[in-house]
Amino acid sequence: MKVASTLGFAAAPTCLVYVSTAQRPCEGDWRQYIEFVATHRHRVRKGLVLENGRGPNAAQRKALVDVLGDLEVLTAVVMKDPLTRGVVTALSWFKRGFATFRPDEVDRALAWLQLGSDEAKEVLALASALQRLLASR
């Protein structure tokens, strides 16, 4: 588990977990996240994103697409902002397997990821821990 100034991330057995603050990810934090994804990309094929802000900028989104290459990673993005959901929709044009959910649809997001019961609990625990750690900064 890693917590930086604008985001935090962790890995469960088959699912990466990403949580952001309300701030756009700073370059140093995003670079750490991209390195983390690169390290886990061949083992983990699912992701849960809890986006609490506007999300990464265009260059950051491109870096994510580039590091994933031709891998298909099921990614559930949970966010409040409808405009940010539009950004994720645009990302899905280049990388299949992205879906957006409102904050009250976390259970639907986990079901969409097809996580087993134990791993879904672990992913939720990681997401909660990351949110608490980011809020305490």
Steps between C-alpha positions, in 0.01 A plus 500: 500500500630844403354836596632815333376858523226478235429126472545158653515152356531136601469151355272212593564159340332581166396865538682832528337764720545872431358784710544870424458822693297791365820635342618398155790252540835677512766376257717330763206312651376394156846378403504278813158363409607425141808316630273301734267409212798399286625272778163327543364510142565136416356364825201720564225542240238699695488842660278697734539878477341730756536839334425786739609780269535582132729209421829493316578746222531401133874427519450290813217304336725437200775371730251253648384384156865463395603295804204265456581449134272240345398348833131505581444595862145510634481832682209631703524874555286637783450877496251776576572745220307432178759696298777276629290199401513642147881497516491132594265435212755662269775283649286194432513582128872417512499231772208258522381379837429830680163569664386784724290486814362754745622488864176327605575221250820356647336159540403507129859597413638203696249266337596635156864418581393141571697481824446210734343579836828490696689712252213751476522543879877545475465756222243696703727489807796627295288779348373604844851499645631711212213749541569532875874549444445760228245687717748515790763683291 
